Amino acid sequence: MNKFYISAVFALLASCAGAVRTPSIVVAAQTQGRAPSANAHKVEIAWNRFYDYEELSELLKKVAVAHPDLCSIQSIGKTYEGRDMWVMTIQNPATGKEQEKPATWVDGNVHGNEVQGGEACVYLAWYLTENYNNNPSVKETVDRTVFYILPSQNPDGRDYWFHAPNTPSSSRSGKRPTDNDHDGFFDEDGPDDIDGDGELLTMRKYVPGKGDYRVDPDDARRMIRVAPPKTGDYVMLGQEGIDNDGDGDINEDGPGGYDLNRNWPSDWQPNYIQFGAGDYPLSYEEPRNIANFVLGHPNIHAFQSFHNNGGMILRGPGAAYVPEYPRADISVFDDLGLNGEKMLPFYRYMIIHRDLYTVHGGFVNWGYEGLGAYAITNEMWSDDQLYQNNEARRGPAFGGAAAGAPPSTPPRRAPAADDSTTQDDLTFDELVMAGGTFVNWHKVNHPQYGEIELGGFRKMTGRVPPGFMIEEMLHRNAIFVLYQAEQLPEVVVEETSVEKLGDGLHAVNFTVKNKHRMPTRSAIAANKEMGEPDLLTISGSGVEVVAGGIGTDRFKKTEVRLAEHEPGRLLLNDGIPSFGRVTARWIVRGSGKVHIQFTAEKAATVAADVQL
């Protein structure tokens, strides 16, 4: 497109990006504005426990029934085992059409064992609806935006984790049978609950003088590796189970065995590069159902996907070779991540490939790199919260104690044989949990190993907080999502004016401003032409649009970039930036009322009428 610059006729204000703003972090008081006697909720939920798939679904439905003016619920499809994937929509229909408002997608529990993301989603829905009438921040955000909330990306894996013997880290997969050991059979050698206690523990065998482990003399629950040439009295046999298929290996082909967070289109890689990726992008039912819904809702501009654990606020890229994100988008991510650290103690804002590990075909990578939405993963819960032991863990790389300086709290002891048992964990079990989270070593008969001993932590430990600490975790993460939604673009009409030019001509000026951090189009969406560009239009009965254009310099009001074709329809490929503004100016011939309008996929429509 050629650029023409004219003076005198066009006066305008150009886009303004990079304004500095101190974010208004949401006040976390659930009863703000209420009298002390008015604390009852329409839906009472115990937030000191976790819920299986059916229970979680019922809680979501109760919230929808209690708040029909704000909520609706739908199944977006079935899982492999036929469970519904429930999505709740929260918005105020009285303030405009749903798909004409910017939206936030929220989900959790993509891995079956990472259960607290499900509770975080239901808590968010509950908090927004219960506090709509007494918290101004909640009301304003629900009135102008939309929340799409899916408690579980993986209902099959969640249900299996609750109702089958598992460890804190098992049952990550979905439940489609998979031949993980390549022997032609599917799911034929999973773990076994030998003692029938509902837990998968660690196996050890007593072999006096012939082992490589010994019992910690300070704590009989803990095993210590013995360095050669010394010998110990125990060998560690791994996770509780037997060799079901007789191939010499134990638990090598359990239920499922793939990763639903590696099955997304952006940077998808085949299984020999990225384990668990599936045969092709969206080859599994659950990601495909989500993709169909998200693609049908182009107003989604922010993603929050809850995982566990480690206390992290993660953004892409997922691989080092993926180009770094545009600077304008990084500033948005930085705002979310750094303020998220303030809302979420013991969490760190990190880049996936640089600070964690490489992820190909990840969900939030697709959300940003494939759709242009601001996509974040929270790894919920850090076990440093048990002892408020933040500085010792973070160290100098993350703003902790300086290199060479003693930490403010004693460092944690090294892991034991199963790489999950530290002395801190055992002390917390003993002093705070009254010994309820560790199963003491006890003898059982193994069909292949003879007499062995089983012991270790129960599955409801380690990756999930103890019950009395759940609600704070849920609330802080929900408030973080609310803060994200507050940053969605809100476009307002800042100025309209009409100037008589003579000979039946008028100059019409129209300035729109974005009040929030997120631009109406992300930089990556503009660069890759994802979705529809924003649009400024002018129309009127009997009115001819002679010329039109967008300002090119905020301070040089005489400069404008003219549209070569259809001057009544001005495309804004870059959208309206963070806290920025755009001014359009048209030359029109005629008289009467003129309608001016701004429309966008990620922002609500605004309009004004002027009289010529």
Residue, then its C-alpha position, 0 to 999 in steps of 0.5 A: m500500500n502506498k503512503f500519502y501524507i497531507s497537511a492541514v486537512f488531517a489532524l490526528l493522534a497516533s497509536c501510543a504504546g508502552a505507557v507505564r501503569t501500576p496494576s491494580i492487583v485484585v483485593a482478595a477479600q471474599t466478603q468485601g462490602r458485606a455485613p459480618s452476618a451475611n457471609a452465607h454462599k448460595v453454594e457451600i463447598a468444602w475447599n479442604r479436600f479434592y474431588d473425583y470427576e463425578e463430584l467435581s462435575e456436580l459442584l460445577k453444575k451446582v454453581a451453574v444452577a445457583h447463578p443462572d443469570l451468569c453461568s451456563i454449562q455444556s459438554i464440548g465432547k466425550t473422552y476416550e472412556g465416554r466422560d463428558m468434558w464440561v465447560m462453564t461459561i461465565q459472563n453477564p448477557a445483559t452487558g452484551k453478546e458473549q462472542e463480542k467480548p474478550a475472553t479467558w480460557v481456563d483449564g486444569n488437570v491435563h495430567g491425570n494425577e495433577v488434580q488440583g487444577g480441577e479444584a482451581c477451576v471450580y473455585l474460580a467459577w464459584y468465587l466469581t459468581e458468589n462475589y459478583n454482587n459484592n466485589p467491584s473488581v469481580k463485577e466489572t470483569v464479569d460484566r465486560t469479559v467472558f470466562y470459559i472454564l474446563p475443570s479437567q482436560n483429562p477426566d479419564g486420567r483423573d478418575y483413574w488416579f482417584h479410584a485406582p492405586n497410584t503414586p503422587s506421580s502416576s496416572r498422568s496419561g489418558k486411558r486409550p490403551t497403548d503398547n508402551d513396551h512394543d510387544g504387541f499387547f496393550d496395557e498388560d503390565g501395569p502396577d499392582d497393589i500387592d497389599g491391597d491398601g489402595e496405595l502404590l508404594t516402594m518395594r525393598k528386600y532385605v539381603p543382609g550384607k549384599g545390598d546397596y542401601r541401609v536404613d537411616p539410623d536417625d529415621a527408620r523410614r528413610m533409606i540411604r545409599v551405601a557407597p562401594p566398597k561398603t555394602g548395605d542390607y537392602v536392595m530397592l525394587g522400585q514401584e509396587g508391582i509384579d511382572n504380569d507379562g513375564d518379560g522380566d520387567i515390572n510395570e512397564d506397560g500400564p494404562g495409557g502411556y501418552d501425554l495429552n500436553r504433547n499432542w497440540p499443533s504448535d511445534w508438534q514432534p513425533n514420538y521418537i522425538q517427544f514421548g507421548a505425542g501421539d500419531y499426529p496433532l490432535s489425534y486424541e479425543e480430549p485435545r481435539n474437543i478442546a481445539n474445536f471449542v477454542l477455534g469456535h470462540p475467536n474472542i479468547h485472548a488469554f489462556q490459563s492452564f493449571h498443572n502441578n507442581g513446583g510453584m511456577i508461572l510458565r510461558g513459552p517458547g517450549a524449545a530453544y529453536v522456536p524464535e523468541y516472542p516479539r518484544a511487545d508481547i513479552s512486556v505483557f507476559d512480564d506484567l502477568g508473570l512478575n505480578g503473579e509472583k507477588m500474588l503467588p508466594f513461592y512461585r517463579y515466573m519462568i520460560i519453559h525451555r530455558d528454565l524447565y525443560t523442552v516441550h514440543g506440542g504443548f497446549v499453551n505453546w499452541g495457545y500463543e504461537g498458534l492462536g496469538a492469545y496470551a497463554i500461561t501455565n501455572e504449576m500449582w503448589s510448591d512443597d517449600q510452602l510447608y516450611q515457608n522455605n523460599e530463600a533456601r530453594r531459590g538461591p542466587a539465580f532466582g533472587g535468593a541468597a547471594a552466591g557464597a552467602p548462607p541461606s536464610t533457612p537451612p538447606r534441605r537434605a538430599p533425597a532418599a532412595d526413591d528420590s522423593t523422601t527428604q527429611d523435611d517431608l518426613t518431619f512434616d509428616e510426623l509433626v504436622m500430619a501426625g504420621g498420616t501421610f507415610v505408610n511405614w515399612h511392612k512385610v508382604n509376600h511377592p510372587q516373584y521376589g518372595e518376602i519383601e517390604l513395602g513403604g512410602f508416601r501415600k498418593m495424596t502427598g508431595r504433588v498436592p498440598p495437605g487438606f488444610m492448605i488447599e483453599e489458600m492455593l486455590h484462592r491465590n491462583a483464582i485471583f491470578v486468573l482474575y488479574q489476567a482477565e482484568q488485563l484483557p483489552e477494553v476499547v473506549v471512544e476517547e474523542t469524536s469531532v466534525e469539521k466543515l471543509g466547504d463544498g459539502l465536505h466534512a472531516v470526521n475524526f474518531t479516536v479510540k483508546n485501549k484502557h488495559r495491558m493486553p493489546t487488541r491484537s498480539a504482536i505475533a497475531a499481527n506478524k503472522e496474520m492470525g485471525e481477523p484484523d481490527l476494523l474502523t468503519i464509517s457509514g451513513s445514508g446518503v454520505e459518500v466517503v471520499a478519503g480516509g486513513i489512520g494517523t502515523d504519528r501521535f504528535k505530528k497531527t498532519e500525518v496520516r496513512l491513506a487507504e487506497h481502497e474502501p476508505g470507509r473500512l480501515l483495517l488495523n492489522d496491529g490493533i490498538p496497543s497496550f494503553g494506546r490509542v488510534t485516531a481515524r480521519w475521514i473526508v466525507r460528502g453529504s449531510g445527516k447522521v454518520h455512524i462510526q464503529f470499531t470492531a475486533e475479535k478480541a475486544a468489544t465493539v464501540a461506536a459513536d454517531v455524529q451529525l454532519 
